[in-house]
Amino acid sequence: MQRLLEDKIAMVTGGGSGIGAATASTFHRDGAKVVIVDRNAEAADAVARAIRANGGEAIAIQADVSKEDQVMAAIENTVAHFGALHIASNNAAYGGGFKTVTAWNEHDWDSVNNVTLKGVWLCLKHQLPIMEHTGGGAIVNITSVGAIRGEAKMSPYSAAKGGVIALTKTVAAEYAQRGIRVNAIAPGGIKTSSIEAYFNALPEEREATIATHAMRRLGEPEEVADAVSYLLSDRASFITGHVLNVDGGMLVNPHNL
Ligand SMILES: NC(=O)c1ccc[n+]([C@@H]2O[C@H](COP(=O)([O-])OP(=O)(O)OC[C@H]3O[C@@H](n4cnc5c(N)ncnc54)[C@H](O)[C@@H]3O)[C@@H](O)[C@H]2O)c1
């Protein structure tokens, strides 16, 4: 039986850890050749090496998604190495810390938005022409439930993630007749180093956060990666401009359970 992403050339940004690393492994499992882009070269390399050790094809590219020249170089290197780019998950993001809205300064606000929102735009800007040129493709941008319900003490992050949803829908409309589907995934609490950083900064939030999920647990990075793989595959051929919550029921009301 044909695997979900057989012979696709697939890019994941922020692929050096967490959801991005799980996405890279899932892309390989589903038959794709994988490009792991991350600001952390060592982490990206380790993920690529693990895929190659497992019989797959993967390369690591160091790039900061908030810098246009580095995004362009990452995409040029992808095409130079694999000859095409068919699918991508724009997953890299930066939260910047935990403060109420009046405590943020302009520099930190800009730093969060430069990676979390502008970084997704820069990736789209340079991925779309390559995909269109090679006959079409699909993109999944990673947003957050924080964009939908708000996220106390994370105003620049939740605002940037809201921007990712608006950008996803806009680009989905622009490319619907040009062979490229663009969707977003909004994860709930997923077991990665970034949620551990959140619990370390606000220890009282651990149990409270788990309780906001109707399933009363955090998600595994692989549970998000499976949804990314599905939305990028031809099985999702009539889905574009959609935001899929992968959140264990965080956005339904678990009260009284
Ligand atoms: N973990 C959660 O609970 C959760 C919830 C909602 C949304 N998300 C989203 O899922 C995505 C992945 O999160 P995660 O928890 O796996 O994070 P993570 O911290 O484990 O991994 C993020 C990766 O992105 C890389 N990165 C950061 N800034 C970068 C930049 N400027 N350029 C290139 N790479 C960069 C990091 O080096 C790291 O490898 C993010 O978009 C995050 O906002 C996570």
The ligand as a Tripos MOL2 file, in Angstrom:
@<TRIPOS>MOLECULE
LIG
   44    48     1     0     0
SMALL
NO_CHARGES

@<TRIPOS>ATOM
      1 N1          4.1010   22.3730   23.2370 N.am      1 LIG1
      2 C1          2.8990   22.9010   23.3170 C.2       1 LIG1
      3 O1          2.1670   22.6930   24.2920 O.2       1 LIG1
      4 C2          2.3750   23.7780   22.1900 C.ar      1 LIG1
      5 C3          1.0630   24.2500   22.2850 C.ar      1 LIG1
      6 C4          0.5480   25.0380   21.2630 C.ar      1 LIG1
      7 C5          1.3450   25.3450   20.1790 C.ar      1 LIG1
      8 N2          2.6070   24.8770   20.1180 N.ar      1 LIG1
      9 C6          3.3970   25.2530   18.9360 C.3       1 LIG1
     10 O2          4.0090   24.0930   18.3830 O.3       1 LIG1
     11 C7          5.2300   24.4650   17.7410 C.3       1 LIG1
     12 C8          6.3680   23.6210   18.2600 C.3       1 LIG1
     13 O3          6.4720   23.8080   19.6580 O.3       1 LIG1
     14 P1          7.3030   22.8290   20.5960 P.3       1 LIG1
     15 O4          6.5800   22.7780   21.8670 O.co2     1 LIG1
     16 O5          7.6250   21.5940   19.8750 O.co2     1 LIG1
     17 O6          8.6260   23.7220   20.8150 O.3       1 LIG1
     18 P2         10.1380   23.3260   21.1030 P.3       1 LIG1
     19 O7         10.6810   24.4690   21.9040 O.co2     1 LIG1
     20 O8         10.2780   21.9300   21.6040 O.co2     1 LIG1
     21 O9         10.7910   23.3710   19.6310 O.3       1 LIG1
     22 C9         10.8640   24.5510   18.9060 C.3       1 LIG1
     23 C10        12.0050   24.4220   17.9240 C.3       1 LIG1
     24 O10        12.0100   25.6150   17.1240 O.3       1 LIG1
     25 C11        13.3400   26.0680   16.9940 C.3       1 LIG1
     26 N3         13.3210   27.5010   16.7630 N.ar      1 LIG1
     27 C12        12.9790   28.4800   17.6350 C.ar      1 LIG1
     28 N4         13.1270   29.6820   17.0730 N.ar      1 LIG1
     29 C13        13.5580   29.4660   15.7940 C.ar      1 LIG1
     30 C14        13.9020   30.3190   14.7210 C.ar      1 LIG1
     31 N5         13.8490   31.6550   14.8510 N.pl3     1 LIG1
     32 N6         14.2860   29.7710   13.5470 N.ar      1 LIG1
     33 C15        14.3810   28.4300   13.4240 C.ar      1 LIG1
     34 N7         14.0850   27.5680   14.4280 N.ar      1 LIG1
     35 C16        13.6830   28.0780   15.5990 C.ar      1 LIG1
     36 C17        14.0130   25.6960   18.3040 C.3       1 LIG1
     37 O11        15.4410   25.6520   18.1750 O.3       1 LIG1
     38 C18        13.3900   24.3310   18.5870 C.3       1 LIG1
     39 O12        14.1420   23.2790   18.0100 O.3       1 LIG1
     40 C19         5.4010   25.9640   17.9790 C.3       1 LIG1
     41 O13         4.8480   26.6750   16.8970 O.3       1 LIG1
     42 C20         4.5590   26.1880   19.2160 C.3       1 LIG1
     43 O14         4.1450   27.5310   19.3420 O.3       1 LIG1
     44 C21         3.1680   24.1170   21.0980 C.ar      1 LIG1
@<TRIPOS>BOND
     1     1     2 1
     2     2     3 2
     3     2     4 1
     4     4     5 ar
     5     4    44 ar
     6     5     6 ar
     7     6     7 ar
     8     7     8 ar
     9     8     9 1
    10     8    44 ar
    11     9    10 1
    12     9    42 1
    13    10    11 1
    14    11    12 1
    15    11    40 1
    16    12    13 1
    17    13    14 1
    18    14    15 2
    19    14    16 1
    20    14    17 1
    21    17    18 1
    22    18    19 2
    23    18    20 1
    24    18    21 1
    25    21    22 1
    26    22    23 1
    27    23    24 1
    28    23    38 1
    29    24    25 1
    30    25    26 1
    31    25    36 1
    32    26    27 ar
    33    26    35 ar
    34    27    28 ar
    35    28    29 ar
    36    29    30 ar
    37    29    35 ar
    38    30    31 1
    39    30    32 ar
    40    32    33 ar
    41    33    34 ar
    42    34    35 ar
    43    36    37 1
    44    36    38 1
    45    38    39 1
    46    40    41 1
    47    40    42 1
    48    42    43 1
@<TRIPOS>SUBSTRUCTURE
     1 LIG1         1 GROUP 0 **** ****
